[in-house]
Amino acid sequence: MKASNLERRQLLRSGLGLGLAAALGPAAAANVLAGDRSRTIAKAEAYAVPMPLVKPFRQAKGTVTHSDNVYVKLTDHDGRTGWGEGYNVPFLYGRGYQEIFRALTDFLLPILEGRSPAEFIGLSDRLDKALPANRDAKCAVDMALLDLLGHQLQLPVHTLLGGKVRNEVPTIGTLPIDTPDAVASKAGQLVGQGFRHLKLKLGTPADWQSDVDRALAARDKVGRNISLVADANGIYNRRVALQVIQGVREARLDHFEQPVNGNDIEGMA
């Protein structure tokens, strides 16, 4: 279940307050959170950067040909910058980079100019009042504000949010829908590059056996010591989902993401 705007911002609020208190001391943290007016944002900019993929990436509901990113750049009066990024896939979430860009330029970024990134909590509330939802655009703003604040205080963002809890985070290599042989070959390449966690994109309900074959081929290629998960992006009905899940047992998946539509609560259960 995805966090709402309110839940996400409440988590950031509590983490930011605790992190600053631990790093700076309670009194200094209170001053910072009240807003350091000498380091206000001079310019707030957005850049839409659709980048073509080396190879189209097929998943259950469509094929991605570009990584449609929108970047936010905040510059304070001392020339320090903070960057953030927003991203979405239109055929999955109904919004593309154009909508993210307009949300930023027309509604959100004008609120930031002349304000301090240390006003993060108050600015979050103002952004929510100016424009409901639009988590992707607000996420980009959150990143940029925290990045700029970190530069101003010469602290890493993880310190601002309460301190790091690990030194590294494993990332996942994702395998697009393709023939079983091609999926197995790509899985082997990713493991050779150092990936220990792989995600299979599945989702051909009219030929669900091919999804089973992809999963089994990938497991045969990478062996038992690689974490393997699957994601069907909610494309199956209940009957096909059960057939596929039963068919991929030998692939020993760690989990199966969205076998049916997320609104089908009974089916997910």
Disulfide bonds with the S-S distance in Angstrom:
none
